[in-house]
Amino acid sequence: MIKGDQIVPYSALYIDMQYRHLFNTLWAYLKPVDQNKYIQEIEEIWLGGLKNQKILITLCVRASTDLVLQALNWPPGSEVIITGINIPDMIQVLRLNGIIPVPVEVNADTLGCTLDQFKQFYTHKTKGIMISYVFGAKFDASEIIDWAKSKGLFIMEDEAESFVAPNAKLNPNVDFSTFSFGSIKTCSAFGGSISVIRNNEALYRKMKALQESYPKWSQKNYFKRTLKNLIPMILLNSQKINRSSRWIFINLFPNWDYKEFVVNSIRGFQKNSSDVLQTYRFRVPDPMLVMLALRMKTFDVDQFNMATQRQIVGQSILKKGGLIVPGHAVEDRKFWLYPVVVPNPETTYKILNARGIDAYMGVTQLDIVESPIGSSYQYPNKTLSYFKNILYLPIHQNADLKSIQTICKEVLEVVDMLKNRNPKL
């Protein structure tokens, strides 16, 4: 039986939301909301008066991507070269819009790709590129973006996992950047996406017109999602409750997978089985828009950067111990989740949890993007070779430095112990 003081009181998942945010938006369920007012507030924070950029607020990143593909209306069979890690739903959105996603291998050190890799897959069918920055590691893609611009390709950035500030400097050559504020994202609003469209008023107007033809996602759905997120929020965010509840789960209900319960509670959407894209074709409900505006106004950049510095200390410990932290070579590294590559993730996971460290394996839907069927495409085997060995550690914005150091040292100890048992690992 594990003792309470052996449990490190953090989990790999953290819900970046405060109770005050919930209380301060309750009124939006009860009174009419002037959506234009809150959209303008977000535009002022994000754009600062820039005339060549427009903001579009949607239900989620998948909805934003679906909108831009509808507006572009490329011929079926058009290809988009994409970085080879993403969630399956995003790939499904591309394919259901008639687009063939062509994945590029993702380097473990930078979680990025090179220009030569993108050039390798460029054909007469290529209409655009999509660069996805995963785990908060935003690699330098400027060379790829400049090349794509010179070829007249449409350039998309999937920044669902790389939000760092509402007024962060973005590459002006990118046509479309989209950010997520889902349940476990940085600056969570329990949903919603903010997209930036640059230098293309006609495209923005097409997207906006399409969106305005959608019905609103119901306030009831958003309220239900908020309630579903409250239980994980209470269990995960409070150190005292985290420690005591996990002691109960581990010692009294060892066969109950409480992590699966938590992950299922925060999943975004119940798909429309008859028409998947209809799942996302809704406008933002009033309370979600009010929440997004509040989160943008109150996001504490200094606190976020201080938390990042603590997380980097953990990365340094793991690197010195010989482990790969995907994205460690990115110059201005930020974090969303905390992945580490270990030789035997399943056994490492079990031992760490037995020691009171709440590591996860299936915390995210991220996966490698499989190549299309056909001899001219290459399967991303190099990406798979490290991605399948990723374990997620309970290190996030709320974790204190001492706990981060303890977690990383325990990970190294367990990995070394397993290597000594089996030198082939």
C-alpha positions in Angstrom: 0.0 0.0 0.0 1.4 3.4 -1.0 1.6 6.1 1.6 0.1 9.5 1.0 3.4 11.4 1.3 4.8 9.2 -1.5 2.4 10.6 -4.0 3.6 13.5 -6.1 0.4 15.6 -6.2 0.3 16.4 -9.9 -1.1 14.5 -12.9 0.0 14.5 -16.6 -3.2 16.3 -17.4 -3.9 19.8 -16.0 -6.9 22.0 -16.8 -5.7 25.6 -17.2 -8.9 27.2 -15.9 -9.7 29.0 -12.6 -13.0 28.9 -10.8 -13.2 32.7 -11.0 -13.4 32.4 -14.8 -16.4 30.1 -14.5 -18.2 32.4 -12.1 -17.4 35.5 -14.1 -19.1 34.1 -17.2 -22.2 32.6 -15.7 -24.3 35.7 -16.6 -23.8 34.9 -20.3 -26.3 32.0 -19.9 -28.9 34.3 -18.5 -28.8 37.5 -20.6 -28.5 38.2 -24.3 -24.9 38.7 -25.5 -23.7 41.2 -28.1 -21.3 38.9 -29.9 -19.8 41.7 -32.0 -18.6 43.4 -28.8 -16.7 40.4 -27.6 -15.3 39.6 -31.1 -14.0 43.1 -31.3 -12.3 42.8 -27.9 -10.5 39.7 -29.0 -9.5 41.3 -32.3 -8.0 44.3 -30.5 -6.0 42.0 -28.2 -4.8 39.7 -31.0 -4.3 42.1 -33.9 -3.6 45.5 -32.4 -5.1 47.3 -35.3 -3.3 45.5 -38.1 -5.4 45.9 -41.3 -4.1 43.0 -43.3 -5.2 40.4 -40.8 -8.7 39.1 -39.8 -9.9 37.0 -36.9 -12.4 34.2 -37.1 -13.7 32.6 -34.0 -15.0 29.0 -34.4 -16.1 26.0 -32.3 -12.7 24.2 -32.6 -9.6 24.0 -34.8 -11.3 21.2 -36.9 -14.2 23.7 -37.6 -11.7 26.4 -38.6 -9.8 24.0 -40.9 -13.1 22.7 -42.4 -14.2 26.3 -43.1 -10.9 27.3 -44.9 -11.0 24.2 -47.0 -14.6 24.8 -48.0 -13.8 28.4 -49.0 -10.7 27.4 -51.0 -12.7 24.7 -52.8 -9.7 22.9 -54.3 -10.3 20.1 -56.8 -10.8 16.6 -55.2 -7.5 14.8 -55.1 -5.5 18.0 -54.3 -2.5 17.3 -52.0 -1.4 19.1 -48.9 2.0 18.4 -47.5 1.8 18.2 -43.7 4.0 17.5 -40.7 3.5 13.9 -39.7 2.0 14.1 -36.2 -1.6 15.3 -35.7 -4.9 14.1 -34.3 -6.8 11.7 -36.6 -9.8 14.0 -36.6 -7.8 16.7 -38.4 -6.7 14.3 -41.0 -10.3 13.1 -41.4 -11.4 16.8 -42.0 -8.8 17.1 -44.8 -9.8 13.8 -46.4 -13.6 14.5 -46.2 -12.9 17.8 -48.0 -11.3 15.8 -50.9 -7.8 16.6 -49.9 -4.9 14.0 -49.8 -2.7 14.7 -46.8 1.0 13.8 -47.5 2.9 13.4 -44.3 6.6 14.4 -43.7 8.7 12.7 -41.1 9.0 14.7 -37.8 12.4 14.9 -36.1 12.3 14.0 -32.4 14.8 16.7 -31.4 12.9 19.7 -32.9 9.4 18.1 -33.5 9.9 19.7 -36.9 10.8 19.1 -40.5 13.3 20.4 -43.1 12.7 22.2 -46.3 14.2 19.3 -48.3 11.6 17.0 -46.8 8.8 19.2 -48.0 10.4 19.6 -51.5 10.6 15.9 -51.8 6.8 15.6 -51.8 6.0 18.6 -53.9 4.1 17.7 -57.1 1.7 19.4 -59.6 -1.1 18.3 -57.3 0.2 20.2 -54.3 -2.0 23.1 -53.3 -0.8 23.9 -49.8 1.2 22.9 -46.7 0.1 22.5 -43.1 2.6 22.9 -40.4 1.6 21.6 -37.0 3.5 22.5 -33.9 3.0 19.7 -31.4 3.7 19.5 -27.6 4.2 23.3 -27.5 7.5 23.1 -29.5 7.4 25.7 -32.2 10.3 24.8 -34.5 11.7 27.4 -37.0 9.7 26.8 -40.1 10.5 30.1 -41.8 12.6 28.5 -44.6 9.7 26.1 -45.4 7.2 29.0 -45.3 9.3 31.2 -47.6 9.7 28.3 -50.1 5.9 27.6 -50.1 5.2 31.3 -50.6 7.5 31.3 -53.7 5.6 28.3 -55.1 2.2 30.0 -54.6 1.1 27.4 -52.1 -1.5 28.1 -49.4 0.2 28.1 -46.1 -1.6 26.8 -42.9 -0.3 26.7 -39.4 -2.0 24.3 -36.9 -1.1 26.0 -33.6 -3.6 24.0 -31.5 -0.8 23.1 -29.1 1.5 26.1 -29.3 -0.4 29.1 -27.9 1.9 31.3 -25.8 0.2 34.7 -25.8 -2.8 36.4 -27.5 -0.5 39.0 -29.1 2.4 36.7 -30.0 4.3 37.6 -33.1 3.3 35.3 -36.0 4.9 34.8 -39.4 3.4 37.4 -41.8 3.8 35.0 -44.8 1.4 32.4 -43.3 -2.0 32.6 -44.8 -4.0 30.9 -42.0 -3.1 30.2 -38.4 -5.5 28.4 -36.0 -5.3 28.1 -32.2 -7.2 25.8 -29.9 -8.6 26.6 -26.4 -10.1 23.2 -25.7 -10.4 21.6 -22.2 -6.7 20.6 -21.7 -5.1 23.3 -23.8 -3.1 26.3 -22.5 -5.5 29.1 -21.6 -8.5 26.8 -21.8 -12.0 28.1 -22.5 -13.4 24.6 -22.5 -13.6 25.0 -26.3 -13.3 27.4 -29.1 -10.7 28.3 -31.7 -9.3 31.6 -32.8 -7.9 31.7 -36.4 -6.0 34.5 -38.1 -6.4 35.0 -41.9 -3.8 37.2 -43.6 -3.7 39.2 -46.7 -6.9 37.7 -48.2 -10.1 39.7 -47.5 -12.0 37.6 -50.1 -11.1 34.3 -48.3 -12.1 35.7 -45.0 -15.4 36.9 -46.3 -16.1 33.4 -47.8 -15.3 31.7 -44.5 -17.4 34.2 -42.5 -20.4 33.8 -44.9 -20.2 30.0 -44.6 -20.0 30.2 -40.8 -23.0 32.5 -40.6 -25.1 29.9 -42.4 -24.5 27.5 -39.5 -26.8 27.2 -36.5 -25.4 28.1 -33.0 -24.0 25.3 -30.9 -26.4 25.2 -28.0 -25.6 26.8 -24.7 -26.9 23.6 -23.1 -24.1 21.6 -24.8 -21.5 24.1 -23.6 -22.9 24.0 -20.1 -22.8 20.2 -20.1 -19.2 20.3 -21.2 -18.4 22.7 -18.4 -20.0 20.4 -15.8 -18.1 17.4 -17.3 -14.9 19.3 -17.0 -15.5 20.3 -13.4 -14.9 16.9 -11.9 -11.4 16.4 -13.6 -10.6 20.1 -12.8 -11.3 19.4 -9.1 -9.4 16.1 -9.1 -6.4 17.3 -11.1 -5.7 20.9 -10.2 -5.8 20.9 -6.4 -2.7 19.3 -4.9 -4.5 18.1 -1.7 -7.4 16.6 -3.6 -5.1 15.1 -6.2 -3.0 13.4 -3.6 -5.9 12.1 -1.5 -8.1 11.0 -4.4 -5.2 9.1 -6.0 -4.4 7.4 -2.7 -8.0 6.2 -2.6 -7.9 5.0 -6.2 -4.6 3.3 -6.0 -5.1 1.5 -2.7 -8.8 0.9 -2.6 -9.8 0.6 -6.2 -6.7 -0.7 -8.0 -8.6 -2.2 -10.9 -10.5 0.9 -11.8 -8.9 3.0 -14.5 -9.6 6.5 -13.2 -7.3 8.0 -15.9 -9.6 6.6 -18.6 -12.5 8.2 -16.8 -10.8 11.6 -16.7 -9.7 11.5 -20.3 -13.2 10.5 -21.5 -14.7 13.4 -19.4 -12.7 16.0 -21.3 -13.1 14.7 -24.9 -14.3 17.4 -27.1 -17.2 16.2 -29.3 -19.5 13.4 -29.8 -19.2 12.8 -33.6 -22.2 12.9 -35.9 -21.8 9.3 -37.3 -23.8 10.0 -40.4 -21.9 13.2 -41.4 -18.7 13.8 -39.4 -18.2 17.3 -40.7 -21.6 18.4 -39.4 -20.2 17.8 -35.9 -18.2 21.0 -36.3 -20.5 23.1 -38.5 -21.9 25.3 -35.7 -21.3 28.9 -34.6 -19.9 29.6 -31.2 -22.5 29.8 -28.3 -22.5 33.1 -26.4 -21.0 31.8 -23.1 -18.1 30.2 -25.0 -17.4 33.5 -26.7 -17.6 35.5 -23.4 -15.2 32.9 -21.9 -12.7 33.2 -24.8 -12.7 37.0 -24.4 -12.2 36.8 -20.7 -9.3 34.3 -21.0 -7.6 36.5 -23.6 -7.8 39.5 -21.4 -6.6 37.8 -18.2 -3.9 35.5 -19.7 -0.7 36.0 -17.5 2.3 35.8 -19.9 4.8 36.3 -17.0 3.4 33.4 -15.0 3.3 31.2 -18.1 7.0 32.0 -18.8 8.1 31.3 -15.2 6.3 28.0 -15.4 8.2 27.2 -18.6 11.5 27.9 -17.0 10.7 25.3 -14.3 9.7 22.8 -17.0 13.0 23.4 -18.8 14.9 22.4 -15.6 13.1 19.0 -15.8 14.0 18.7 -19.5 17.7 19.3 -18.7 17.7 16.6 -16.0 16.1 14.1 -18.4 18.5 15.0 -21.2 21.6 14.6 -18.9 20.3 11.2 -18.0 20.3 10.2 -21.7 16.5 10.5 -22.5 15.0 12.3 -25.3 12.4 15.0 -24.5 10.8 15.6 -27.9 11.2 19.2 -29.0 14.2 19.8 -26.6 16.3 21.4 -29.4 13.8 24.2 -30.1 15.3 27.5 -29.2 12.3 29.1 -27.4 10.8 25.9 -26.1 7.3 26.0 -24.5 5.4 23.0 -23.3 2.0 21.5 -23.9 1.9 18.2 -22.1 5.3 16.8 -21.1 6.4 13.9 -23.3 9.6 11.8 -22.8 10.8 8.9 -24.9 11.6 5.8 -22.8 12.7 2.3 -23.9 9.8 0.4 -22.3 6.9 2.9 -21.8 4.4 0.4 -20.5 6.6 -1.1 -17.7 8.0 2.4 -16.9 4.4 3.7 -16.6 3.4 0.9 -14.2 6.5 1.3 -11.9 6.2 5.1 -11.8 2.5 5.0 -10.9 3.3 2.4 -8.2 5.8 5.0 -6.8 3.2 7.7 -6.7 4.1 9.5 -10.0 1.0 9.9 -12.2 2.5 9.3 -15.6 0.1 8.7 -18.5 0.2 6.9 -21.8 -3.0 7.7 -23.7 -3.5 11.3 -22.6 -3.8 12.8 -26.1 -5.3 11.7 -29.4 -2.1 12.7 -31.2 -0.8 10.1 -33.6 1.4 9.7 -36.6 -0.2 10.6 -39.9 -0.2 7.6 -42.1 0.9 8.1 -45.7 -1.7 7.7 -48.5 -2.0 4.4 -50.3 0.4 4.3 -53.3 4.0 3.4 -54.0 5.0 7.1 -54.4 4.4 7.8 -50.7 6.6 6.9 -47.8 5.4 5.6 -44.4 6.7 7.8 -41.6 8.6 5.0 -39.9 11.2 7.2 -38.3 8.5 9.3 -36.5 6.8 6.1 -35.4 10.1 4.7 -33.9 10.1 7.3 -31.1 6.5 8.3 -31.0 5.3 4.8 -29.9 7.7 5.0 -26.9 6.4 8.4 -25.6 5.3 8.6 -21.9 3.6 11.7 -20.5 4.9 13.0 -17.2 2.9 15.0 -14.6 4.8 18.2 -15.3 2.8 21.3 -16.2 2.3 25.0 -15.4 1.2 24.3 -11.9 4.0 22.0 -10.9 6.6 23.3 -8.4 10.3 23.0 -9.1 11.1 20.5 -6.3 8.3 18.1 -7.6 9.6 18.4 -11.2 13.1 17.5 -10.1 11.7 14.5 -8.0 9.7 13.3 -11.0 12.6 13.5 -13.5 15.0 11.7 -11.1 12.5 8.9 -10.5 12.1 8.5 -14.2 15.8 8.2 -14.8 16.1 5.7 -11.9 13.3 3.5 -13.2 14.7 3.6 -16.8 18.2 2.6 -15.5 16.7 -0.2 -13.4 14.9 -1.6 -16.4 18.0 -1.4 -18.5 20.0 -3.3 -15.9 17.4 -6.0 -15.9 17.4 -6.1 -19.7 20.5 -4.7 -21.3 18.9 -4.9 -24.8 16.5 -2.0 -23.9 
